[in-house]
Amino acid sequence: MLPHSLTLQHCFLSIFTFKVILVTMKYQSCHAQINRTKIEQSLIKALFKNYDSEGRPVLNLSTPVVVKFGLAYSNLQSLDEKNQVLTSNVWIRQQWHDPWLSWDASKYNGLSSINISPNLVWKPDIVLHNNVNEEGDHGEQYLFDTKIIVSSDGTATWLSPNLIKSSCKINVKYFPWDIQTCYLKFGSWTFNGFKLDLDFYGEKPGADLSTFTLNGEWDLLSADATRNVVYYGCCVEPYPDLTFEIKIKRRTLFYVNNLIVPCIVLALLTATAFLFPPQTGERISLMITILLGMTVFMIVVIEAIPSTSEVTPLISTYFSVVMIEISLGLLCTCISLNIEHQHPKMELTGWTRYILFEVLGPILCSNSLKRLKRKQLKNKVKNEPIECYVKENRIVPDDDKIVVTNIKSQEDVKNTVNVEEKEVKVAGMEKVSKFIDRALSEDKRKLEWHVVVNVIDNFFFFLFLLTIVISSLVVLIQPKPES
């Protein structure tokens, strides 16, 4: 039993020793952390004991402070075309060298960098020149609350997120297939190039797009940047700036589905109105409804694009053309309906008859033309001269309206009336015959004009259909701006 008790004692002793080691290590870690904090505090006190944040951090006043400026384009929040304002989420990156904030890391237990408040150090007065923020922010890139990272060699790095609103001139000529180019111009507001010079952060002439979040309406094509030196009228000194060119392309699926396709459908309905029978009386109401629908679409487009007289948007031109086509369709509908309900008194003769019945009729309205010819042939048979006879042994009035004539031969009488007796011709039926002729002629004229209306309607249908298709293709396949 003795060896077993010794084993338990050894186990308890091992556990106790392990706990003592853990407590010791934790104490040492806390002590090291406290020492590190004290070292950092002592370093900050030593650095800012005689430091003045108002003076430029240079050893020679004739030497400019070189500020390396850059941004990571995080998100294109919105582009307000109406007010021509681009809202962007960016990460501002600024870096410069401050010789008064350098130290020997070996003297401070290897402490190579510290994070300090931006209110303690000198900061460059970089401003977004084309800022349009109305919430008290005038584009200052030196009012952030994020800490500044200061390295032992005197390099100060300032990283800050920011929501900026900049002016952006919108070109709506190819809307909604447009490509917009917006500029972000950063530069010092008070320091000239002899006191503060600008360069690109990380030696990269452009924005960092590695963290960019896709936008539902716009595609970001590029975000290049250039360094410019500008001389203003107020001063002879140069003023450098960094201008970032944000190039974006609109995604057209939303506008094609909600504007272009409904417009094409409404335009095609204009052509189909000529397929309605003239007796329905629904043509004019359909045309007016289509015209009102196009007006609504035009209002939507006007609300979406900025008010400018420099260029005419492509979609506005297309809508205007379609509205003109619909108006002409309404006019043509009125003409055909007027012909149908109030047939002209004149006869179709000459080249008009030839074009309508010989050229366009067989192509556009062959069935109606065939029915017209069959009916004309039938009326021609009915309209042949009919001689009326009475039997000779009947009582005949003694007025001048009845004249008895002799029949040329007995053979003719047999062939016509199938009897063998003399008959007399009734001359008073001449007026009845003329009335019948006039009635048949009137029916013939109305039938011809009815066929003319059918030919005209079919002609207008194909004409407007072809015109609408061509105008739509001209808009849809017109050369767009290159990416």
C-alpha positions in Angstrom: 0.0 0.0 0.0 2.9 2.4 0.5 3.9 2.7 -3.1 0.4 3.6 -4.0 0.2 6.4 -1.5 3.5 7.7 -2.8 2.1 7.8 -6.3 -0.9 9.9 -5.1 1.5 12.3 -3.4 3.5 12.7 -6.6 0.4 13.4 -8.6 -0.8 16.1 -6.2 2.6 17.6 -6.1 2.7 17.7 -10.0 -0.7 19.4 -10.2 0.3 22.0 -7.6 3.6 22.6 -9.4 1.7 23.1 -12.7 -0.7 25.6 -11.2 2.2 27.5 -9.7 3.9 27.7 -13.1 0.7 28.9 -14.7 0.1 31.6 -12.1 3.8 32.7 -12.5 3.5 32.9 -16.3 0.3 34.9 -16.1 1.9 37.2 -13.6 4.9 37.6 -15.8 2.7 38.3 -18.8 0.7 40.9 -17.0 3.8 42.4 -15.6 5.3 42.5 -19.2 2.1 44.1 -20.5 2.2 46.7 -17.8 5.9 47.3 -18.5 5.1 47.7 -22.2 2.3 50.1 -21.5 4.5 52.1 -19.3 7.2 52.1 -22.0 4.7 53.3 -24.6 3.4 56.0 -22.3 6.9 57.1 -21.6 7.7 57.2 -25.3 4.6 59.3 -26.0 5.6 61.7 -23.3 9.1 61.9 -24.6 7.9 62.4 -28.2 5.4 65.1 -27.5 7.2 66.9 -24.7 8.3 69.7 -27.0 6.2 68.8 -30.1 4.1 71.4 -31.8 1.4 70.1 -34.1 1.1 73.4 -36.0 4.5 73.5 -37.6 5.4 71.5 -40.7 7.4 68.4 -39.9 10.6 69.3 -41.8 14.2 69.9 -40.8 14.6 72.5 -43.6 11.8 75.1 -44.2 12.6 75.1 -47.9 11.9 71.4 -48.2 8.3 70.4 -48.9 6.5 67.7 -46.9 5.8 64.8 -49.3 2.4 63.3 -48.6 1.6 60.0 -50.1 -2.2 59.9 -50.7 -4.3 57.1 -51.9 -7.8 55.6 -51.6 -9.4 52.2 -51.8 -12.7 52.5 -53.6 -15.0 50.4 -51.4 -18.5 51.0 -52.8 -20.3 53.1 -55.3 -23.3 53.9 -53.1 -25.3 56.0 -55.7 -25.1 58.3 -58.7 -27.8 60.9 -58.6 -28.2 61.8 -62.3 -30.8 64.4 -61.6 -28.6 66.4 -59.3 -25.3 65.1 -60.8 -23.8 63.8 -57.5 -21.7 60.7 -57.0 -21.8 59.2 -53.5 -18.9 56.8 -52.7 -17.6 54.8 -49.8 -13.8 55.1 -49.8 -10.9 54.2 -47.5 -8.5 57.2 -47.3 -4.8 56.5 -47.0 -2.3 59.2 -46.1 1.3 58.8 -45.3 4.1 61.3 -44.6 7.4 61.5 -42.7 7.7 63.4 -39.5 11.3 63.6 -38.3 10.2 64.8 -34.8 8.3 61.6 -34.2 11.2 59.1 -34.6 12.9 57.1 -31.9 15.4 54.3 -31.3 13.2 51.1 -30.9 16.0 49.3 -29.0 15.8 51.9 -26.2 12.1 51.2 -25.7 12.1 47.4 -25.5 11.8 47.0 -29.3 8.6 49.1 -29.6 8.5 50.0 -33.3 5.1 51.7 -33.7 2.5 53.4 -31.7 -1.1 54.5 -32.3 -1.9 58.0 -31.3 -4.7 60.5 -31.5 -4.8 62.6 -34.7 -5.2 65.8 -32.5 -1.6 65.4 -31.3 0.3 65.5 -34.6 0.6 67.7 -37.6 -1.7 66.6 -40.5 -1.9 67.6 -44.1 -4.9 69.7 -45.1 -6.0 67.5 -48.0 -9.4 68.5 -49.3 -11.8 67.0 -51.9 -12.0 70.0 -54.3 -15.3 68.9 -56.0 -17.1 68.1 -52.8 -20.9 68.7 -52.7 -21.7 67.4 -49.2 -24.5 69.5 -47.6 -24.1 68.0 -44.1 -21.4 70.3 -42.8 -18.6 68.2 -44.4 -16.7 70.3 -46.9 -14.5 67.5 -48.1 -11.8 67.8 -45.5 -9.7 64.7 -45.3 -8.0 65.8 -42.0 -11.0 65.7 -39.6 -11.1 61.9 -39.0 -11.1 60.4 -35.5 -9.2 57.3 -36.4 -5.7 56.8 -34.8 -2.5 57.6 -36.7 0.1 54.9 -36.8 3.6 56.3 -36.1 6.6 54.2 -36.8 10.0 54.5 -35.2 11.5 55.9 -38.3 9.1 58.9 -38.2 6.6 57.6 -40.8 3.0 58.6 -40.0 0.3 56.5 -41.6 -3.4 57.6 -41.4 -6.1 55.2 -42.6 -9.7 56.3 -42.4 -13.1 55.3 -44.0 -15.1 58.1 -45.5 -18.4 58.7 -47.3 -17.8 61.4 -49.9 -20.1 63.2 -52.3 -18.6 64.7 -55.4 -20.0 66.5 -58.3 -20.1 64.5 -61.5 -21.1 65.9 -64.9 -23.5 63.4 -66.5 -23.6 62.8 -70.2 -27.1 61.4 -71.0 -26.7 61.1 -74.8 -26.6 57.3 -74.8 -28.9 56.8 -71.8 -29.4 54.0 -70.8 -26.4 52.6 -72.6 -24.2 55.3 -71.2 -20.7 55.3 -69.7 -20.1 58.0 -67.1 -16.7 59.4 -66.0 -16.5 61.1 -62.6 -13.5 62.8 -61.0 -12.3 63.0 -57.4 -9.8 65.8 -57.1 -7.7 65.8 -53.9 -5.2 68.4 -53.0 -4.0 70.8 -50.2 -6.2 73.8 -49.7 -3.6 76.2 -48.2 -0.1 74.7 -48.8 1.4 75.3 -52.2 3.7 72.8 -53.9 6.8 74.3 -52.3 5.5 73.5 -48.8 3.5 70.3 -49.5 3.9 67.9 -52.3 1.7 65.0 -53.3 2.5 61.5 -54.4 0.6 58.2 -54.8 0.3 55.9 -51.8 2.2 52.7 -52.4 3.5 54.1 -55.7 0.2 53.0 -57.3 -1.3 55.6 -59.7 -4.9 54.7 -59.1 -7.5 53.6 -56.6 -7.3 50.2 -54.9 -10.2 48.1 -56.2 -9.5 44.9 -54.2 -12.3 45.7 -51.7 -14.8 47.0 -54.2 -18.4 45.8 -53.7 -20.5 45.2 -56.8 -23.3 47.7 -57.5 -26.7 46.7 -58.9 -26.9 49.6 -61.3 -23.3 50.3 -62.3 -20.2 48.4 -63.3 -16.9 49.9 -62.3 -14.6 49.9 -65.3 -11.5 51.6 -63.9 -10.3 54.0 -61.3 -7.1 55.5 -62.6 -5.4 58.6 -61.2 -3.1 61.3 -62.5 -1.0 63.9 -60.7 -1.6 67.5 -61.9 0.1 70.7 -61.1 -2.2 73.7 -61.3 -1.4 77.4 -61.3 -4.3 79.6 -60.0 -4.8 83.2 -60.8 -4.4 84.2 -57.1 -0.9 82.8 -56.7 2.2 82.2 -58.6 3.1 79.0 -56.7 2.1 75.6 -58.1 -0.6 73.6 -56.4 -0.3 69.8 -57.0 -3.4 67.6 -56.9 -4.2 63.9 -57.4 -7.3 63.4 -59.6 -8.9 59.9 -59.6 -11.0 59.1 -62.7 -13.9 56.9 -61.8 -15.2 55.3 -65.0 -18.5 53.4 -64.6 -20.9 51.8 -67.1 -24.7 51.5 -66.5 -26.3 48.1 -66.4 -29.1 48.3 -68.9 -31.3 45.2 -68.1 -33.6 47.2 -65.8 -34.2 49.9 -68.3 -34.6 47.5 -71.2 -37.2 45.5 -69.3 -39.1 48.4 -67.9 -38.8 51.1 -70.6 -37.6 49.8 -74.0 -39.6 46.6 -74.3 -43.0 48.2 -73.1 -42.4 51.0 -75.6 -41.8 48.6 -78.4 -44.9 46.7 -77.5 -47.0 49.9 -77.4 -45.6 50.9 -80.7 -46.5 47.5 -82.3 -50.0 47.9 -81.0 -50.3 51.0 -83.1 -49.9 48.8 -86.2 -52.3 46.1 -85.0 -55.0 48.7 -84.6 -55.4 48.7 -88.4 -56.4 45.0 -88.3 -59.5 45.9 -86.3 -62.7 45.9 -88.5 -63.8 49.5 -89.1 -67.2 48.7 -87.8 -66.0 48.0 -84.2 -65.3 51.6 -83.5 -62.4 50.8 -81.1 -59.5 52.1 -83.2 -59.4 55.7 -82.1 -59.7 54.8 -78.4 -56.9 52.3 -78.7 -54.7 54.9 -80.4 -55.4 57.5 -77.8 -54.7 55.0 -75.0 -51.3 54.1 -76.6 -50.5 57.8 -76.9 -51.2 58.3 -73.2 -49.0 55.3 -72.3 -46.1 56.7 -74.3 -46.6 60.1 -72.5 -46.3 58.3 -69.1 -43.0 56.6 -70.2 -41.7 59.9 -71.4 -42.4 61.5 -68.0 -40.5 58.6 -66.3 -37.5 59.2 -68.5 -37.6 62.9 -67.9 -37.6 62.3 -64.1 -34.6 60.0 -64.3 -32.2 62.1 -66.3 -30.8 65.6 -65.5 -32.3 68.6 -67.2 -29.8 69.6 -69.9 -30.0 71.2 -73.3 -26.5 70.2 -74.4 -27.5 66.8 -75.8 -30.7 64.9 -76.5 -30.8 61.4 -74.8 -31.1 58.5 -77.3 -34.1 57.1 -75.5 -35.9 60.5 -75.6 -35.3 60.6 -79.3 -36.8 57.1 -79.7 -39.8 57.9 -77.6 -40.4 61.1 -79.6 -40.2 59.2 -82.9 -42.7 56.6 -81.5 -45.1 59.3 -80.4 -45.0 60.8 -83.8 -45.6 57.4 -85.4 -48.6 56.9 -83.0 -50.0 60.3 -83.9 -49.7 59.6 -87.6 -51.4 56.3 -87.0 -54.2 58.1 -85.3 -54.5 60.4 -88.3 -54.5 57.5 -90.8 -57.1 55.7 -88.7 -59.4 58.7 -88.9 -58.9 58.8 -92.7 -59.8 55.2 -93.2 -62.8 55.4 -90.8 -64.1 58.5 -92.6 -63.9 56.7 -95.9 -65.7 53.6 -94.5 -68.6 55.5 -92.9 -68.9 58.3 -95.4 -68.3 56.8 -98.8 -67.0 59.4 -101.4 -69.4 60.2 -104.2 -66.7 60.0 -106.9 -65.8 56.9 -108.8 -62.4 55.3 -108.7 -60.8 55.8 -112.1 -57.4 56.2 -113.7 -54.2 55.6 -111.9 -55.8 55.6 -108.5 -57.9 52.6 -109.5 -54.9 50.9 -111.1 -52.7 51.3 -108.0 -55.4 50.2 -105.5 -57.0 47.3 -107.5 -54.2 46.2 -109.7 -51.0 46.8 -107.7 -51.8 46.9 -104.0 -55.0 44.9 -104.0 -53.6 41.5 -105.1 -50.8 41.8 -102.6 -52.5 43.2 -99.5 -56.2 42.3 -99.9 -56.6 39.5 -102.4 -59.7 37.9 -100.8 -61.7 41.1 -100.7 -60.7 41.8 -104.2 -61.9 38.4 -105.4 -65.2 38.8 -103.6 -65.6 42.2 -105.3 -65.0 40.8 -108.7 -67.4 37.9 -108.1 -70.1 40.3 -107.0 -69.5 42.6 -109.9 -69.8 39.7 -112.3 -73.1 38.6 -110.7 -74.5 42.1 -110.9 -73.5 42.4 -114.5 -75.5 39.3 -115.3 -78.5 40.7 -113.4 -78.2 44.1 -115.0 -78.6 42.9 -118.6 -81.5 44.5 -120.5 -84.8 42.8 -119.6 -87.8 43.4 -121.9 -91.1 43.2 -120.3 -94.1 41.9 -122.3 -97.9 41.7 -121.9 -100.2 39.4 -123.7 -101.9 40.9 -126.6 -105.5 40.0 -125.5 -105.2 41.9 -122.2 -106.7 45.4 -121.7 -103.9 48.0 -122.3 -104.4 51.7 -121.3 -104.5 54.3 -124.0 -101.7 56.5 -122.6 -98.3 57.1 -124.1 -96.5 55.0 -121.6 -97.5 51.8 -123.4 -96.2 51.1 -126.9 -96.9 47.9 -128.7 -94.2 46.7 -131.0 -94.0 43.8 -133.3 -91.8 40.8 -132.7 -89.2 40.1 -135.4 -90.0 36.4 -135.7 -92.0 33.7 -134.1 -88.8 31.9 -133.4 -87.6 34.7 -131.0 -90.9 34.6 -129.1 -90.6 30.9 -128.6 -87.1 31.2 -127.3 -87.9 34.0 -124.8 -91.3 33.4 -123.4 -91.8 29.9 -124.5 -95.3 30.6 -125.8 -96.7 31.0 -129.3 -98.6 34.2 -129.2 -97.8 37.8 -129.7 -96.7 39.9 -126.8 -96.1 43.6 -126.4 -93.2 45.4 -124.8 -93.9 47.7 -121.8 -92.0 51.0 -122.4 -92.9 52.4 -119.0 -90.4 50.2 -117.3 -87.6 52.4 -118.5 -87.7 54.5 -115.3 -87.7 51.4 -113.2 -84.7 50.1 -115.1 -82.8 53.4 -114.5 -83.6 53.3 -110.8 -82.3 49.7 -110.6 -79.2 50.8 -112.5 -78.5 53.6 -110.1 -79.0 51.3 -107.1 -76.7 48.7 -108.5 -74.1 51.4 -109.4 -74.4 52.8 -105.8 -73.9 49.3 -104.4 -70.9 48.8 -106.7 -69.3 52.1 -105.6 -69.8 51.4 -101.9 -68.4 47.9 -102.3 -65.4 49.3 -104.1 -64.7 51.9 -101.5 -65.1 49.2 -98.8 -62.4 47.2 -100.5 -60.3 50.4 -100.8 -60.6 50.8 -97.0 -59.4 47.2 -96.5 -56.4 47.8 -98.9 -55.5 51.0 -97.1 -55.7 49.4 -93.7 -53.5 46.6 -94.7 -51.1 49.0 -96.4 -50.9 51.1 -93.2 -50.5 48.0 -91.1 -47.4 46.9 -92.9 -46.1 50.4 -93.3 -46.3 51.2 -89.6 -45.0 47.7 -88.7 -41.9 48.2 -90.9 -41.4 51.8 -89.7 -41.6 50.8 -86.0 -39.2 47.9 -86.5 -36.7 50.0 -88.4 -36.8 52.9 -85.8 -36.4 50.4 -82.9 -33.4 48.7 -84.6 -31.8 52.1 -85.3 -31.9 52.9 -81.6 -31.0 49.4 -80.3 -28.1 48.7 -82.6 -26.7 52.3 -82.8 -23.0 52.4 -81.9 -22.6 52.9 -78.2 -19.7 54.4 -76.3 -16.8 52.0 -75.9 -15.9 50.8 -72.5 
